[in-house]
C-alpha cells in the first residue's frame, strides 16, 4: 500500500473503558474532517480506511476507523506496537500518517 497524502500531528494514546479494552489514538478533528471530506470514497465497511502510520522509529500498515461518537478517526495501537515502541496511555507522541 502506498499512502499518497501525509499528515503529521501530536496525539495521546487512550484505552477504551471495556474489560481488556483496546488502546487508541484519536486524530485531531481538523485532520479527520479533511480526510473525510476528500477521501471518504476510500473507506471500506464501518468507516475503515487503510493507512500507513509511523510513531518514532516504528512504521506499519494499518487502518483508521471513523468514530461517529467522537466525530474523528481513531487508530488502534496493538500490544506488539506498544511494546516495541514503549508507548504508554496518556503519553504525548508525534504521529505520521499516510492515507
C-alpha positions as CSV (number, residue, x, y, z in Angstrom):
1,X,0.0,0.0,0.0
2,X,1.3,3.4,-0.9
3,X,-0.2,6.4,1.1
4,X,-0.3,9.5,-1.0
5,X,-1.2,12.2,1.5
6,X,0.9,12.7,4.6
7,X,-0.3,14.1,7.9
8,X,1.7,14.9,11.0
9,X,0.1,15.6,14.3
10,X,0.5,15.4,18.1
11,X,-1.7,12.7,19.7
12,X,-2.2,11.0,23.0
13,X,-2.9,7.3,23.5
14,X,-6.0,6.3,25.4
15,X,-7.6,3.0,26.5
16,X,-11.2,2.0,25.9
17,X,-13.1,1.5,29.2
18,X,-14.2,-2.0,28.5
19,X,-12.6,-5.1,30.1
20,X,-9.4,-5.8,28.2
21,X,-10.0,-2.5,26.4
22,X,-8.2,-1.7,23.2
23,X,-5.7,1.2,23.0
24,X,-6.2,4.0,20.5
25,X,-5.2,7.4,19.4
26,X,-7.7,9.9,18.1
27,X,-6.7,12.0,15.2
28,X,-7.2,15.8,15.6
29,X,-10.7,16.8,14.3
30,X,-9.4,19.2,11.6
31,X,-7.3,16.4,10.1
32,X,-10.2,13.9,10.3
33,X,-12.6,16.4,8.7
34,X,-10.1,17.0,5.8
35,X,-9.6,13.2,5.3
36,X,-13.4,12.6,5.5
37,X,-14.2,15.4,3.0
38,X,-11.7,14.4,0.4
39,X,-11.1,10.7,0.8
40,X,-14.3,9.2,2.2
41,X,-14.6,7.3,-1.0
42,X,-11.7,5.1,0.1
43,X,-13.5,3.9,3.2
44,X,-14.5,0.3,3.5
45,X,-17.0,-1.1,5.9
46,X,-17.6,0.7,9.2
47,X,-15.6,3.7,8.1
48,X,-12.4,1.8,7.8
49,X,-9.6,3.3,5.8
50,X,-6.2,1.8,5.0
51,X,-3.3,3.8,6.2
52,X,0.4,3.7,7.0
53,X,1.5,5.0,10.4
54,X,4.8,6.0,12.0
55,X,5.4,6.7,15.6
56,X,9.1,7.2,16.5
57,X,11.1,4.6,14.5
58,X,8.1,2.2,14.1
59,X,6.3,2.3,10.8
60,X,3.5,-0.1,9.9
61,X,0.5,-0.7,7.6
62,X,-2.8,-0.5,9.5
63,X,-6.2,1.2,9.2
64,X,-8.0,4.1,10.8
65,X,-11.8,4.0,11.6
66,X,-14.2,6.9,11.7
67,X,-15.8,7.0,15.1
68,X,-19.2,8.8,14.8
69,X,-19.5,9.3,18.6
70,X,-16.1,11.1,18.7
71,X,-16.6,12.6,15.3
72,X,-13.0,11.7,14.4
73,X,-10.9,8.9,13.1
74,X,-9.3,6.6,15.6
75,X,-6.2,4.4,15.2
76,X,-5.9,1.2,17.2
77,X,-2.5,0.6,18.7
78,X,-1.8,-3.2,19.1
79,X,0.1,-4.6,22.0
80,X,3.0,-5.5,19.8
81,X,3.4,-1.9,18.7
82,X,3.0,-0.5,22.2
83,X,5.7,-2.9,23.4
84,X,8.2,-2.3,20.6
85,X,7.7,1.5,20.8
86,X,7.5,1.6,24.6
87,X,4.2,3.5,24.2
88,X,2.0,4.3,27.2
89,X,-1.5,5.6,27.9
90,X,-1.8,9.4,28.2
91,X,1.7,9.8,26.7
92,X,2.1,12.6,24.1
93,X,3.6,11.4,20.8
94,X,4.0,12.6,17.2
95,X,2.1,10.6,14.6
96,X,2.9,10.5,10.9
97,X,0.0,9.2,8.8
98,X,-0.2,8.4,5.1
99,X,-3.6,7.8,3.5
